[in-house]
Amino acid sequence: MKDTAFGVPEAKRERLAACYQTATATGGLMLCEDGRFAFCPGGSTGLFSTVDDYLAFGRMMLNGGRHGSDRILARPTVEVMTTDQLTPAQKAASPFFPGFWDSRGWGSACR
């Protein structure tokens, strides 16, 4: 995953999609400073990636932690990452719409 990191190097910033946030004063959308997600106030501090790298990650997860012939993650790690970690009580207290958790879970990996 050569194009995945916690930041985007200056030389690759032109490849980054614009990021918008809600303008507190108007409730409308406003472009984050320079369109860079990493500088959005209150933004998540996740990874930046390309579609190709994300596909490689997804395939590795579907392959039980293997990428080609290389083991990247142990199978038990993949199982924990893809197992719903929320309790029924946590789901019941959710602020989301009724039935939101009927077909969703919260694991350690994107689902």
Backbone atoms as SQL, in Angstrom:
CREATE TABLE atoms (id INTEGER PRIMARY KEY, chain TEXT, resi INTEGER, resn TEXT, atom TEXT, x REAL, y REAL, z REAL);
INSERT INTO atoms VALUES
  (1, 'A', 1, 'MET', 'N', 0.852, -1.174, 0.000),
  (2, 'A', 1, 'MET', 'CA', 0.000, 0.000, 0.000),
  (3, 'A', 1, 'MET', 'C', 0.899, 1.239, 0.000),
  (4, 'A', 2, 'LYS', 'N', 1.391, 1.542, -1.163),
  (5, 'A', 2, 'LYS', 'CA', 2.358, 2.629, -1.307),
  (6, 'A', 2, 'LYS', 'C', 1.740, 4.017, -1.229),
  (7, 'A', 3, 'ASP', 'N', 0.431, 4.122, -1.380),
  (8, 'A', 3, 'ASP', 'CA', -0.224, 5.430, -1.348),
  (9, 'A', 3, 'ASP', 'C', -1.164, 5.578, -0.158),
  (10, 'A', 4, 'THR', 'N', -0.820, 4.999, 0.973),
  (11, 'A', 4, 'THR', 'CA', -1.632, 5.097, 2.181),
  (12, 'A', 4, 'THR', 'C', -0.759, 5.600, 3.321),
  (13, 'A', 5, 'ALA', 'N', -1.242, 6.642, 4.005),
  (14, 'A', 5, 'ALA', 'CA', -0.469, 7.227, 5.107),
  (15, 'A', 5, 'ALA', 'C', -1.394, 8.107, 5.954),
  (16, 'A', 6, 'PHE', 'N', -0.862, 8.599, 7.063),
  (17, 'A', 6, 'PHE', 'CA', -1.634, 9.487, 7.932),
  (18, 'A', 6, 'PHE', 'C', -1.584, 10.938, 7.463),
  (19, 'A', 7, 'GLY', 'N', -0.873, 11.190, 6.410),
  (20, 'A', 7, 'GLY', 'CA', -0.799, 12.524, 5.826),
  (21, 'A', 7, 'GLY', 'C', -0.546, 12.395, 4.342),
  (22, 'A', 8, 'VAL', 'N', -0.693, 13.504, 3.630),
  (23, 'A', 8, 'VAL', 'CA', -0.458, 13.519, 2.195),
  (24, 'A', 8, 'VAL', 'C', 0.770, 14.382, 1.926),
  (25, 'A', 9, 'PRO', 'N', 1.812, 13.801, 1.321),
  (26, 'A', 9, 'PRO', 'CA', 3.005, 14.593, 1.018),
  (27, 'A', 9, 'PRO', 'C', 2.654, 15.757, 0.089),
  (28, 'A', 10, 'GLU', 'N', 3.349, 16.847, 0.230),
  (29, 'A', 10, 'GLU', 'CA', 3.111, 18.038, -0.584),
  (30, 'A', 10, 'GLU', 'C', 3.083, 17.702, -2.079),
  (31, 'A', 11, 'ALA', 'N', 3.968, 16.825, -2.521),
  (32, 'A', 11, 'ALA', 'CA', 4.055, 16.475, -3.940),
  (33, 'A', 11, 'ALA', 'C', 2.813, 15.743, -4.459),
  (34, 'A', 12, 'LYS', 'N', 1.984, 15.206, -3.555),
  (35, 'A', 12, 'LYS', 'CA', 0.790, 14.467, -3.974),
  (36, 'A', 12, 'LYS', 'C', -0.508, 15.188, -3.609),
  (37, 'A', 13, 'ARG', 'N', -0.443, 16.382, -3.070),
  (38, 'A', 13, 'ARG', 'CA', -1.649, 17.082, -2.616),
  (39, 'A', 13, 'ARG', 'C', -2.642, 17.375, -3.733),
  (40, 'A', 14, 'GLU', 'N', -2.159, 17.539, -4.977),
  (41, 'A', 14, 'GLU', 'CA', -3.078, 17.835, -6.079),
  (42, 'A', 14, 'GLU', 'C', -3.990, 16.649, -6.372),
  (43, 'A', 15, 'ARG', 'N', -3.645, 15.463, -5.887),
  (44, 'A', 15, 'ARG', 'CA', -4.463, 14.269, -6.077),
  (45, 'A', 15, 'ARG', 'C', -5.564, 14.148, -5.036),
  (46, 'A', 16, 'LEU', 'N', -5.505, 14.950, -3.989),
  (47, 'A', 16, 'LEU', 'CA', -6.432, 14.850, -2.872),
  (48, 'A', 16, 'LEU', 'C', -7.760, 15.527, -3.212),
  (49, 'A', 17, 'ALA', 'N', -8.859, 14.839, -2.945),
  (50, 'A', 17, 'ALA', 'CA', -10.184, 15.415, -3.171),
  (51, 'A', 17, 'ALA', 'C', -10.453, 16.520, -2.157),
  (52, 'A', 18, 'ALA', 'N', -11.295, 17.441, -2.540),
  (53, 'A', 18, 'ALA', 'CA', -11.663, 18.534, -1.648),
  (54, 'A', 18, 'ALA', 'C', -12.429, 17.997, -0.443),
  (55, 'A', 19, 'CYS', 'N', -12.296, 18.688, 0.662),
  (56, 'A', 19, 'CYS', 'CA', -12.988, 18.314, 1.893),
  (57, 'A', 19, 'CYS', 'C', -13.840, 19.497, 2.338),
  (58, 'A', 20, 'TYR', 'N', -15.073, 19.223, 2.688),
  (59, 'A', 20, 'TYR', 'CA', -15.987, 20.268, 3.138),
  (60, 'A', 20, 'TYR', 'C', -16.421, 19.999, 4.560),
  (61, 'A', 21, 'GLN', 'N', -16.796, 21.058, 5.247),
  (62, 'A', 21, 'GLN', 'CA', -17.343, 20.929, 6.594),
  (63, 'A', 21, 'GLN', 'C', -18.515, 21.894, 6.715),
  (64, 'A', 22, 'THR', 'N', -19.302, 21.728, 7.751),
  (65, 'A', 22, 'THR', 'CA', -20.429, 22.626, 7.987),
  (66, 'A', 22, 'THR', 'C', -19.933, 23.935, 8.564),
  (67, 'A', 23, 'ALA', 'N', -20.366, 25.043, 7.966),
  (68, 'A', 23, 'ALA', 'CA', -20.027, 26.375, 8.479),
  (69, 'A', 23, 'ALA', 'C', -20.932, 26.661, 9.670),
  (70, 'A', 24, 'THR', 'N', -20.340, 26.857, 10.822),
  (71, 'A', 24, 'THR', 'CA', -21.113, 27.060, 12.045),
  (72, 'A', 24, 'THR', 'C', -22.075, 28.237, 11.930),
  (73, 'A', 25, 'ALA', 'N', -21.625, 29.331, 11.366),
  (74, 'A', 25, 'ALA', 'CA', -22.439, 30.557, 11.294),
  (75, 'A', 25, 'ALA', 'C', -23.651, 30.409, 10.394),
  (76, 'A', 26, 'THR', 'N', -23.489, 29.727, 9.249),
  (77, 'A', 26, 'THR', 'CA', -24.577, 29.669, 8.272),
  (78, 'A', 26, 'THR', 'C', -25.255, 28.315, 8.178),
  (79, 'A', 27, 'GLY', 'N', -24.581, 27.266, 8.610),
  (80, 'A', 27, 'GLY', 'CA', -25.111, 25.915, 8.469),
  (81, 'A', 27, 'GLY', 'C', -24.852, 25.336, 7.087),
  (82, 'A', 28, 'GLY', 'N', -24.275, 26.152, 6.189),
  (83, 'A', 28, 'GLY', 'CA', -23.944, 25.685, 4.844),
  (84, 'A', 28, 'GLY', 'C', -22.594, 24.989, 4.824),
  (85, 'A', 29, 'LEU', 'N', -22.185, 24.599, 3.640),
  (86, 'A', 29, 'LEU', 'CA', -20.896, 23.942, 3.491),
  (87, 'A', 29, 'LEU', 'C', -19.808, 24.958, 3.194),
  (88, 'A', 30, 'MET', 'N', -18.616, 24.669, 3.707),
  (89, 'A', 30, 'MET', 'CA', -17.454, 25.490, 3.376),
  (90, 'A', 30, 'MET', 'C', -16.269, 24.573, 3.135),
  (91, 'A', 31, 'LEU', 'N', -15.417, 25.003, 2.231),
  (92, 'A', 31, 'LEU', 'CA', -14.226, 24.233, 1.906),
  (93, 'A', 31, 'LEU', 'C', -13.230, 24.343, 3.050),
  (94, 'A', 32, 'CYS', 'N', -12.673, 23.209, 3.475),
  (95, 'A', 32, 'CYS', 'CA', -11.641, 23.233, 4.508),
  (96, 'A', 32, 'CYS', 'C', -10.414, 23.952, 3.950),
  (97, 'A', 33, 'GLU', 'N', -9.607, 24.462, 4.833),
  (98, 'A', 33, 'GLU', 'CA', -8.403, 25.188, 4.435),
  (99, 'A', 33, 'GLU', 'C', -7.621, 24.391, 3.402),
  (100, 'A', 34, 'ASP', 'N', -7.428, 24.978, 2.234),
  (101, 'A', 34, 'ASP', 'CA', -6.711, 24.348, 1.130),
  (102, 'A', 34, 'ASP', 'C', -7.341, 23.019, 0.704),
  (103, 'A', 35, 'GLY', 'N', -8.560, 22.719, 1.159),
  (104, 'A', 35, 'GLY', 'CA', -9.198, 21.464, 0.798),
  (105, 'A', 35, 'GLY', 'C', -8.552, 20.252, 1.401),
  (106, 'A', 36, 'ARG', 'N', -7.715, 20.442, 2.409),
  (107, 'A', 36, 'ARG', 'CA', -6.981, 19.315, 2.987),
  (108, 'A', 36, 'ARG', 'C', -7.692, 18.802, 4.229),
  (109, 'A', 37, 'PHE', 'N', -8.097, 17.550, 4.181),
  (110, 'A', 37, 'PHE', 'CA', -8.840, 16.930, 5.270),
  (111, 'A', 37, 'PHE', 'C', -8.082, 16.999, 6.593),
  (112, 'A', 38, 'ALA', 'N', -6.781, 16.843, 6.546),
  (113, 'A', 38, 'ALA', 'CA', -5.985, 16.785, 7.775),
  (114, 'A', 38, 'ALA', 'C', -6.104, 18.065, 8.592),
  (115, 'A', 39, 'PHE', 'N', -6.522, 19.160, 7.957),
  (116, 'A', 39, 'PHE', 'CA', -6.579, 20.436, 8.654),
  (117, 'A', 39, 'PHE', 'C', -8.012, 20.859, 8.965),
  (118, 'A', 40, 'CYS', 'N', -8.975, 19.982, 8.740),
  (119, 'A', 40, 'CYS', 'CA', -10.362, 20.309, 9.073),
  (120, 'A', 40, 'CYS', 'C', -10.530, 20.282, 10.586),
  (121, 'A', 41, 'PRO', 'N', -11.038, 21.354, 11.175),
  (122, 'A', 41, 'PRO', 'CA', -11.261, 21.334, 12.625),
  (123, 'A', 41, 'PRO', 'C', -12.230, 20.222, 12.990),
  (124, 'A', 42, 'GLY', 'N', -11.897, 19.458, 13.999),
  (125, 'A', 42, 'GLY', 'CA', -12.776, 18.393, 14.467),
  (126, 'A', 42, 'GLY', 'C', -12.797, 17.177, 13.560),
  (127, 'A', 43, 'GLY', 'N', -11.948, 17.155, 12.549),
  (128, 'A', 43, 'GLY', 'CA', -11.935, 16.032, 11.621),
  (129, 'A', 43, 'GLY', 'C', -11.327, 14.795, 12.254),
  (130, 'A', 44, 'SER', 'N', -11.675, 13.670, 11.720),
  (131, 'A', 44, 'SER', 'CA', -11.112, 12.409, 12.188),
  (132, 'A', 44, 'SER', 'C', -9.648, 12.336, 11.790),
  (133, 'A', 45, 'THR', 'N', -8.870, 11.636, 12.553),
  (134, 'A', 45, 'THR', 'CA', -7.457, 11.487, 12.231),
  (135, 'A', 45, 'THR', 'C', -7.216, 10.086, 11.688),
  (136, 'A', 46, 'GLY', 'N', -7.746, 9.836, 10.511),
  (137, 'A', 46, 'GLY', 'CA', -7.607, 8.534, 9.891),
  (138, 'A', 46, 'GLY', 'C', -6.581, 8.551, 8.790),
  (139, 'A', 47, 'LEU', 'N', -6.582, 7.497, 8.003),
  (140, 'A', 47, 'LEU', 'CA', -5.626, 7.347, 6.919),
  (141, 'A', 47, 'LEU', 'C', -6.128, 7.990, 5.627),
  (142, 'A', 48, 'PHE', 'N', -5.199, 8.427, 4.825),
  (143, 'A', 48, 'PHE', 'CA', -5.461, 8.835, 3.453),
  (144, 'A', 48, 'PHE', 'C', -5.048, 7.659, 2.588),
  (145, 'A', 49, 'SER', 'N', -5.824, 7.369, 1.537),
  (146, 'A', 49, 'SER', 'CA', -5.493, 6.233, 0.707),
  (147, 'A', 49, 'SER', 'C', -6.030, 6.427, -0.703),
  (148, 'A', 50, 'THR', 'N', -5.589, 5.560, -1.601),
  (149, 'A', 50, 'THR', 'CA', -6.118, 5.534, -2.960),
  (150, 'A', 50, 'THR', 'C', -7.087, 4.357, -3.066),
  (151, 'A', 51, 'VAL', 'N', -7.881, 4.364, -4.111),
  (152, 'A', 51, 'VAL', 'CA', -8.814, 3.262, -4.342),
  (153, 'A', 51, 'VAL', 'C', -8.052, 1.945, -4.500),
  (154, 'A', 52, 'ASP', 'N', -6.928, 1.992, -5.209),
  (155, 'A', 52, 'ASP', 'CA', -6.148, 0.767, -5.412),
  (156, 'A', 52, 'ASP', 'C', -5.632, 0.195, -4.090),
  (157, 'A', 53, 'ASP', 'N', -5.134, 1.064, -3.216),
  (158, 'A', 53, 'ASP', 'CA', -4.649, 0.589, -1.921),
  (159, 'A', 53, 'ASP', 'C', -5.804, 0.068, -1.069),
  (160, 'A', 54, 'TYR', 'N', -6.946, 0.756, -1.102),
  (161, 'A', 54, 'TYR', 'CA', -8.100, 0.320, -0.312),
  (162, 'A', 54, 'TYR', 'C', -8.611, -1.034, -0.811),
  (163, 'A', 55, 'LEU', 'N', -8.575, -1.238, -2.131),
  (164, 'A', 55, 'LEU', 'CA', -8.956, -2.535, -2.702),
  (165, 'A', 55, 'LEU', 'C', -8.007, -3.632, -2.227),
  (166, 'A', 56, 'ALA', 'N', -6.707, -3.332, -2.197),
  (167, 'A', 56, 'ALA', 'CA', -5.726, -4.314, -1.712),
  (168, 'A', 56, 'ALA', 'C', -6.007, -4.666, -0.250),
  (169, 'A', 57, 'PHE', 'N', -6.354, -3.653, 0.561),
  (170, 'A', 57, 'PHE', 'CA', -6.689, -3.902, 1.959),
  (171, 'A', 57, 'PHE', 'C', -7.938, -4.789, 2.067),
  (172, 'A', 58, 'GLY', 'N', -8.968, -4.448, 1.307),
  (173, 'A', 58, 'GLY', 'CA', -10.203, -5.244, 1.338),
  (174, 'A', 58, 'GLY', 'C', -9.982, -6.679, 0.912),
  (175, 'A', 59, 'ARG', 'N', -9.199, -6.871, -0.132),
  (176, 'A', 59, 'ARG', 'CA', -8.902, -8.233, -0.581),
  (177, 'A', 59, 'ARG', 'C', -8.116, -9.004, 0.477),
  (178, 'A', 60, 'MET', 'N', -7.191, -8.315, 1.132),
  (179, 'A', 60, 'MET', 'CA', -6.417, -8.965, 2.195),
  (180, 'A', 60, 'MET', 'C', -7.351, -9.390, 3.334),
  (181, 'A', 61, 'MET', 'N', -8.298, -8.525, 3.689),
  (182, 'A', 61, 'MET', 'CA', -9.246, -8.880, 4.753),
  (183, 'A', 61, 'MET', 'C', -10.108, -10.070, 4.331),
  (184, 'A', 62, 'LEU', 'N', -10.602, -10.047, 3.095),
  (185, 'A', 62, 'LEU', 'CA', -11.409, -11.172, 2.594),
  (186, 'A', 62, 'LEU', 'C', -10.610, -12.461, 2.517),
  (187, 'A', 63, 'ASN', 'N', -9.304, -12.339, 2.354),
  (188, 'A', 63, 'ASN', 'CA', -8.407, -13.489, 2.267),
  (189, 'A', 63, 'ASN', 'C', -7.921, -13.937, 3.640),
  (190, 'A', 64, 'GLY', 'N', -8.562, -13.463, 4.697),
  (191, 'A', 64, 'GLY', 'CA', -8.198, -13.910, 6.047),
  (192, 'A', 64, 'GLY', 'C', -6.871, -13.394, 6.538),
  (193, 'A', 65, 'GLY', 'N', -6.393, -12.276, 5.975),
  (194, 'A', 65, 'GLY', 'CA', -5.136, -11.696, 6.431),
  (195, 'A', 65, 'GLY', 'C', -3.964, -11.920, 5.497),
  (196, 'A', 66, 'ARG', 'N', -4.217, -12.571, 4.358),
  (197, 'A', 66, 'ARG', 'CA', -3.145, -12.827, 3.389),
  (198, 'A', 66, 'ARG', 'C', -3.263, -11.876, 2.204),
  (199, 'A', 67, 'HIS', 'N', -2.119, -11.399, 1.736),
  (200, 'A', 67, 'HIS', 'CA', -2.037, -10.614, 0.504),
  (201, 'A', 67, 'HIS', 'C', -1.136, -11.395, -0.429),
  (202, 'A', 68, 'GLY', 'N', -1.749, -12.028, -1.422),
  (203, 'A', 68, 'GLY', 'CA', -0.979, -12.943, -2.274),
  (204, 'A', 68, 'GLY', 'C', -0.494, -14.096, -1.419),
  (205, 'A', 69, 'SER', 'N', 0.801, -14.343, -1.417),
  (206, 'A', 69, 'SER', 'CA', 1.348, -15.432, -0.602),
  (207, 'A', 69, 'SER', 'C', 1.869, -14.936, 0.749),
  (208, 'A', 70, 'ASP', 'N', 1.757, -13.624, 0.996),
  (209, 'A', 70, 'ASP', 'CA', 2.262, -13.047, 2.249),
  (210, 'A', 70, 'ASP', 'C', 1.167, -12.959, 3.316),
  (211, 'A', 71, 'ARG', 'N', 1.492, -13.378, 4.530),
  (212, 'A', 71, 'ARG', 'CA', 0.573, -13.209, 5.648),
  (213, 'A', 71, 'ARG', 'C', 0.834, -11.830, 6.235),
  (214, 'A', 72, 'ILE', 'N', -0.195, -10.967, 6.213),
  (215, 'A', 72, 'ILE', 'CA', -0.095, -9.612, 6.742),
  (216, 'A', 72, 'ILE', 'C', -0.663, -9.560, 8.157),
  (217, 'A', 73, 'LEU', 'N', -1.806, -10.201, 8.340),
  (218, 'A', 73, 'LEU', 'CA', -2.460, -10.269, 9.654),
  (219, 'A', 73, 'LEU', 'C', -2.785, -11.719, 9.983),
  (220, 'A', 74, 'ALA', 'N', -2.729, -12.057, 11.264),
  (221, 'A', 74, 'ALA', 'CA', -3.133, -13.395, 11.700),
  (222, 'A', 74, 'ALA', 'C', -4.644, -13.527, 11.529),
  (223, 'A', 75, 'ARG', 'N', -5.096, -14.714, 11.171),
  (224, 'A', 75, 'ARG', 'CA', -6.533, -14.939, 10.978),
  (225, 'A', 75, 'ARG', 'C', -7.351, -14.520, 12.211),
  (226, 'A', 76, 'PRO', 'N', -6.921, -14.835, 13.448),
  (227, 'A', 76, 'PRO', 'CA', -7.693, -14.386, 14.616),
  (228, 'A', 76, 'PRO', 'C', -7.801, -12.848, 14.695),
  (229, 'A', 77, 'THR', 'N', -6.782, -12.148, 14.241),
  (230, 'A', 77, 'THR', 'CA', -6.837, -10.683, 14.232),
  (231, 'A', 77, 'THR', 'C', -7.914, -10.208, 13.265),
  (232, 'A', 78, 'VAL', 'N', -7.976, -10.804, 12.087),
  (233, 'A', 78, 'VAL', 'CA', -9.001, -10.449, 11.110),
  (234, 'A', 78, 'VAL', 'C', -10.389, -10.741, 11.677),
  (235, 'A', 79, 'GLU', 'N', -10.534, -11.859, 12.373),
  (236, 'A', 79, 'GLU', 'CA', -11.830, -12.211, 12.960),
  (237, 'A', 79, 'GLU', 'C', -12.267, -11.178, 13.997),
  (238, 'A', 80, 'VAL', 'N', -11.342, -10.715, 14.834),
  (239, 'A', 80, 'VAL', 'CA', -11.672, -9.675, 15.818),
  (240, 'A', 80, 'VAL', 'C', -12.035, -8.375, 15.108),
  (241, 'A', 81, 'MET', 'N', -11.273, -8.035, 14.073),
  (242, 'A', 81, 'MET', 'CA', -11.512, -6.780, 13.349),
  (243, 'A', 81, 'MET', 'C', -12.865, -6.758, 12.658),
  (244, 'A', 82, 'THR', 'N', -13.374, -7.916, 12.270),
  (245, 'A', 82, 'THR', 'CA', -14.631, -7.971, 11.525),
  (246, 'A', 82, 'THR', 'C', -15.806, -8.473, 12.365),
  (247, 'A', 83, 'THR', 'N', -15.607, -8.592, 13.660),
  (248, 'A', 83, 'THR', 'CA', -16.676, -9.003, 14.570),
  (249, 'A', 83, 'THR', 'C', -17.280, -7.773, 15.232),
  (250, 'A', 84, 'ASP', 'N', -18.598, -7.727, 15.289),
  (251, 'A', 84, 'ASP', 'CA', -19.303, -6.614, 15.921),
  (252, 'A', 84, 'ASP', 'C', -18.886, -6.508, 17.386),
  (253, 'A', 85, 'GLN', 'N', -18.424, -5.332, 17.782),
  (254, 'A', 85, 'GLN', 'CA', -17.940, -5.110, 19.143),
  (255, 'A', 85, 'GLN', 'C', -18.966, -4.423, 20.044),
  (256, 'A', 86, 'LEU', 'N', -20.117, -4.038, 19.485),
  (257, 'A', 86, 'LEU', 'CA', -21.136, -3.358, 20.284),
  (258, 'A', 86, 'LEU', 'C', -22.064, -4.349, 20.976),
  (259, 'A', 87, 'THR', 'N', -22.454, -4.003, 22.179),
  (260, 'A', 87, 'THR', 'CA', -23.415, -4.824, 22.923),
  (261, 'A', 87, 'THR', 'C', -24.836, -4.404, 22.520),
  (262, 'A', 88, 'PRO', 'N', -25.819, -5.257, 22.784),
  (263, 'A', 88, 'PRO', 'CA', -27.202, -4.863, 22.512),
  (264, 'A', 88, 'PRO', 'C', -27.590, -3.569, 23.253),
  (265, 'A', 89, 'ALA', 'N', -27.097, -3.382, 24.472),
  (266, 'A', 89, 'ALA', 'CA', -27.412, -2.162, 25.230),
  (267, 'A', 89, 'ALA', 'C', -26.836, -0.927, 24.540),
  (268, 'A', 90, 'GLN', 'N', -25.629, -1.028, 24.011),
  (269, 'A', 90, 'GLN', 'CA', -25.026, 0.100, 23.298),
  (270, 'A', 90, 'GLN', 'C', -25.821, 0.431, 22.036),
  (271, 'A', 91, 'LYS', 'N', -26.266, -0.602, 21.342),
  (272, 'A', 91, 'LYS', 'CA', -27.066, -0.364, 20.133),
  (273, 'A', 91, 'LYS', 'C', -28.406, 0.266, 20.480),
  (274, 'A', 92, 'ALA', 'N', -29.014, -0.163, 21.587),
  (275, 'A', 92, 'ALA', 'CA', -30.305, 0.377, 22.007),
  (276, 'A', 92, 'ALA', 'C', -30.202, 1.855, 22.369),
  (277, 'A', 93, 'ALA', 'N', -29.061, 2.273, 22.880),
  (278, 'A', 93, 'ALA', 'CA', -28.861, 3.665, 23.288),
  (279, 'A', 93, 'ALA', 'C', -28.373, 4.544, 22.133),
  (280, 'A', 94, 'SER', 'N', -28.257, 3.983, 20.953),
  (281, 'A', 94, 'SER', 'CA', -27.716, 4.698, 19.800),
  (282, 'A', 94, 'SER', 'C', -28.587, 5.885, 19.404),
  (283, 'A', 95, 'PRO', 'N', -27.957, 6.997, 19.016),
  (284, 'A', 95, 'PRO', 'CA', -28.729, 8.152, 18.554),
  (285, 'A', 95, 'PRO', 'C', -29.156, 8.033, 17.092),
  (286, 'A', 96, 'PHE', 'N', -28.754, 6.964, 16.403),
  (287, 'A', 96, 'PHE', 'CA', -29.112, 6.785, 15.003),
  (288, 'A', 96, 'PHE', 'C', -30.576, 6.385, 14.882),
  (289, 'A', 97, 'PHE', 'N', -31.077, 6.315, 13.670),
  (290, 'A', 97, 'PHE', 'CA', -32.483, 6.021, 13.430),
  (291, 'A', 97, 'PHE', 'C', -32.814, 4.581, 13.839),
  (292, 'A', 98, 'PRO', 'N', -34.092, 4.322, 14.181),
  (293, 'A', 98, 'PRO', 'CA', -34.503, 2.966, 14.574),
  (294, 'A', 98, 'PRO', 'C', -34.162, 1.957, 13.476),
  (295, 'A', 99, 'GLY', 'N', -33.628, 0.827, 13.880),
  (296, 'A', 99, 'GLY', 'CA', -33.250, -0.225, 12.943),
  (297, 'A', 99, 'GLY', 'C', -31.873, -0.044, 12.324),
  (298, 'A', 100, 'PHE', 'N', -31.180, 1.040, 12.669),
  (299, 'A', 100, 'PHE', 'CA', -29.852, 1.313, 12.091),
  (300, 'A', 100, 'PHE', 'C', -28.908, 0.135, 12.280),
  (301, 'A', 101, 'TRP', 'N', -28.913, -0.447, 13.468),
  (302, 'A', 101, 'TRP', 'CA', -27.953, -1.517, 13.776),
  (303, 'A', 101, 'TRP', 'C', -28.439, -2.901, 13.353),
  (304, 'A', 102, 'ASP', 'N', -29.629, -2.996, 12.762),
  (305, 'A', 102, 'ASP', 'CA', -30.143, -4.301, 12.348),
  (306, 'A', 102, 'ASP', 'C', -29.233, -4.982, 11.324),
  (307, 'A', 103, 'SER', 'N', -28.611, -4.214, 10.467),
  (308, 'A', 103, 'SER', 'CA', -27.746, -4.788, 9.436),
  (309, 'A', 103, 'SER', 'C', -26.334, -4.223, 9.487),
  (310, 'A', 104, 'ARG', 'N', -25.968, -3.638, 10.651),
  (311, 'A', 104, 'ARG', 'CA', -24.653, -3.022, 10.792),
  (312, 'A', 104, 'ARG', 'C', -24.000, -3.482, 12.085),
  (313, 'A', 105, 'GLY', 'N', -22.688, -3.336, 12.122),
  (314, 'A', 105, 'GLY', 'CA', -21.934, -3.618, 13.331),
  (315, 'A', 105, 'GLY', 'C', -20.803, -2.612, 13.456),
  (316, 'A', 106, 'TRP', 'N', -20.034, -2.747, 14.510),
  (317, 'A', 106, 'TRP', 'CA', -18.899, -1.865, 14.725),
  (318, 'A', 106, 'TRP', 'C', -17.704, -2.718, 15.108),
  (319, 'A', 107, 'GLY', 'N', -16.874, -3.034, 14.108),
  (320, 'A', 107, 'GLY', 'CA', -15.662, -3.794, 14.357),
  (321, 'A', 107, 'GLY', 'C', -14.468, -2.866, 14.398),
  (322, 'A', 108, 'SER', 'N', -13.301, -3.430, 14.331),
  (323, 'A', 108, 'SER', 'CA', -12.078, -2.637, 14.331),
  (324, 'A', 108, 'SER', 'C', -11.699, -2.191, 12.934),
  (325, 'A', 109, 'ALA', 'N', -12.288, -2.778, 11.917),
  (326, 'A', 109, 'ALA', 'CA', -11.999, -2.410, 10.530),
  (327, 'A', 109, 'ALA', 'C', -13.251, -1.799, 9.906),
  (328, 'A', 110, 'CYS', 'N', -13.081, -1.109, 8.829),
  (329, 'A', 110, 'CYS', 'CA', -14.216, -0.503, 8.120),
  (330, 'A', 110, 'CYS', 'C', -15.160, -1.613, 7.666),
  (331, 'A', 111, 'ARG', 'N', -16.456, -1.389, 7.833),
  (332, 'A', 111, 'ARG', 'CA', -17.445, -2.370, 7.397),
  (333, 'A', 111, 'ARG', 'C', -18.594, -1.676, 6.740);
